Amino acid sequence: MSKSIFYHAGCPVCISAEHDVIDLIGRDNVEIVHLGNDKERIEEAQNIGVKSVPALVTPKGNVLHINFGASMADVIG
């Protein structure tokens, strides 16, 4: 993985964290994945180790859970 991936579900907590992540590391250094819109990527996020959103996955594969917006069970529905 060459850049970070930021997974979120579109809630206010997630959107706020998205803006902060972009401000911190730059838009070109992060892929934004809205799991509410990209449901086909939920399994990918779970396999990486995302337990709740918002979460940032670093290029080395570390999962950083940021604040708490929703559990993956809530995202799945």
Residue pairs with C-beta under 8 A, 6 or more apart in sequence:
1 57
1 59
1 60
1 61
2 59
3 28
3 29
3 30
3 31
3 59
4 21
4 25
4 29
4 30
4 31
4 56
4 57
4 58
4 59
5 30
5 31
5 33
5 48
5 56
5 57
6 17
6 18
6 21
6 30
6 31
6 32
6 33
6 54
6 55
6 56
6 57
7 33
7 35
7 41
7 45
7 50
7 53
7 54
7 55
7 56
7 57
8 14
8 15
8 17
8 18
8 32
8 33
8 34
8 35
8 53
8 54
8 55
8 69
9 34
9 35
9 36
9 53
9 54
9 69
9 70
9 74
9 75
10 34
10 36
10 37
11 69
11 70
13 54
13 67
13 68
13 69
14 53
14 54
14 69
14 70
17 54
17 66
17 67
17 69
18 32
18 54
21 30
21 54
21 56
21 66
22 30
22 32
30 56
33 41
33 45
35 41
35 42
35 45
35 53
35 75
36 75
42 72
42 75
42 76
45 53
45 55
45 72
46 72
48 57
48 61
48 63
49 57
49 63
50 57
50 63
50 65
50 72
51 63
51 65
51 71
51 72
52 65
52 68
52 69
52 70
52 71
52 72
53 69
53 70
53 72
53 75
54 65
54 66
54 67
54 69
55 63
55 64
55 65
55 66
56 63
56 64
56 66
57 63
57 64
58 64
